Amino acid sequence: MDFDEPAGRPESATIEHLVDSTFGGVRSSKHRRLAHAACNHARNEFRMQAERQFEQWIAERKASAKTLTENQTFD
């Protein structure tokens, strides 16, 4: 891990939040750790991709349920 300037290189040290505050994490020192910038970025990208896929899955299920409801015939 590189603690020297310039920051922003893949091997630079960053502070990673174990549970991001936007996901209910607590802002305290015991919920943080050092991470390589590249690792921290990759973890965040993976989490955001998973969140987008979940939101898409929910939207598809809602659309499917709406279509089923609209196509039902009542006797």
C-alpha positions in Angstrom: 0.0 0.0 0.0 1.3 3.4 -1.0 0.9 6.2 1.6 2.9 8.8 -0.4 1.5 11.4 -2.7 0.1 11.6 -5.3 -3.2 10.0 -4.3 -5.4 8.4 -6.9 -3.1 5.7 -8.1 -4.4 2.1 -7.8 -1.9 1.3 -5.0 -2.8 4.4 -3.0 -4.2 4.0 0.4 -7.9 4.9 0.9 -10.3 4.6 3.8 -13.0 1.9 3.1 -16.2 2.0 5.0 -17.2 -1.6 5.9 -20.9 -0.6 5.7 -21.5 2.6 3.8 -23.5 5.2 5.8 -26.0 5.3 2.9 -26.8 1.6 3.7 -27.2 2.2 7.4 -23.6 2.1 8.4 -22.3 3.9 11.5 -19.7 6.6 11.0 -17.1 5.4 13.5 -13.5 4.4 13.2 -14.2 0.8 13.9 -16.3 0.6 10.8 -13.5 1.7 8.6 -10.3 0.1 7.3 -7.4 0.8 4.9 -7.8 -0.4 1.4 -6.0 0.0 -1.9 -7.8 2.6 -4.1 -8.3 0.0 -6.8 -9.8 -2.5 -4.3 -12.1 0.1 -2.8 -13.3 1.2 -6.2 -14.0 -2.4 -7.4 -16.0 -3.1 -4.2 -18.1 0.0 -4.7 -18.6 -0.8 -8.4 -19.7 -4.4 -7.6 -22.2 -3.1 -4.9 -23.6 -0.5 -7.3 -24.0 -3.1 -10.1 -25.8 -5.5 -7.8 -28.1 -2.7 -6.6 -28.9 -1.7 -10.2 -29.7 -5.4 -11.1 -31.9 -5.8 -8.1 -33.8 -2.6 -9.0 -34.3 -3.8 -12.6 -35.5 -7.2 -11.2 -38.1 -5.5 -9.0 -39.3 -3.3 -11.9 -39.7 -6.3 -14.2 -41.7 -8.1 -11.5 -44.0 -5.1 -11.0 -44.5 -4.8 -14.8 -45.3 -8.5 -15.0 -47.8 -8.3 -12.2 -49.4 -5.3 -13.8 -49.7 -7.1 -17.1 -51.3 -10.1 -15.4 -53.8 -7.9 -13.6 -54.8 -6.1 -16.8 -55.2 -9.3 -18.7 -57.4 -11.1 -16.2 -61.0 -11.6 -17.1 -63.6 -11.5 -14.4 -66.6 -13.7 -14.7 
